Amino acid sequence: MTNTNTPIIGALTSSTLIRRHPANPVLEAARVPYPTALVFNAGVVKFGGGYVMVFRNDYGSLGKQTLEPTNTTDLGIAFSEDGIHWTAGPRPVFKLHDEEVVRAYDPRLTVIDGRCYMCFAVDTRHGIRGGVAVTDDFESFEILSLSTPDLRNMVLFPEKINGNYVRLERPFTVYSRGGKDRFDTWISESPDLVYWGRSDLLLAVEQVPFANDKIGPAAPPVKTDKGWLTTFHAVDIDSARGKHGWEPSWKKRYTAGIMLLDLDNPKKILGMSASPLLAPEAPYEIDGGFRNNVIFPGGMILEDDGEVKIYYGAADTVECLATAHVDDLIRLCLGQ
């Protein structure tokens, strides 16, 4: 029976301005040269003369059964000359696990002043933490900070704004938001990427017409002459939904939204599309995956010719690519 306390959101479609790449999925488990089951939710940047992808690698099961959040998750790496054809590295590049830390996952990459910074989530036995690390070679990572629980989906802006680093984040405000999923997008500042504060609510779930459960950051923002082009994930839940994946029950649908933030004051939203940028429609998004009906952007690159490459995890199983022109995306945000 449908939960009448949760507004039901019907069919959703992707914007006509965006195109899924015909090479999708651009990376999947079969193309990784070590044991893995799921390859998704990657961060992607241009770095060192090419494209670099750091992806979430879940390898706890090679069969279609639930993958429990154990230590069988690490981060792999892949390289590309064109951002379309990818070659995975020979081994994982990042993993956290000890008596307290269960796993690290969901990397987000941002280049700032020639160095590559990685935000990531950390499951611990006492809550979910968000981390920030830096690397120059993707072989060694220096962890700069770990948040208190519960914080996740952190992404960095690619430059300081008014003298401070800025990040988007999603706190787990369960008790104060009704004792269930009701998560929003927040924005914080830091003088040094270690100490964070001056936090404010940026976008609330009730402001997004295609979400009834939670929202949060997706890919790190990219700078345009009109503002910071910023994706976010939006989740709607319907208790009438069936299995939809390997798990016994999966009731959620993840879509991607897009908004434009002010260049000098990113706490100000200049505009937001009232409908999804990407909604699950393609076969690799809606069928055969670990969790079907899931789209989660983790990387966005603005090319010199105005093309925007958006990399996203599909069905929590594979990594995909969609493209659009930056001018079209800005007009979409501004309702033009």
Summary of the structure (lengths in Angstrom):
residues: 336
radius of gyration: 18.4
end to end distance: 40.0
largest distance: 53.9
contacts: 1173
relative contact order: 0.17
helix: 7%
strand: 47%
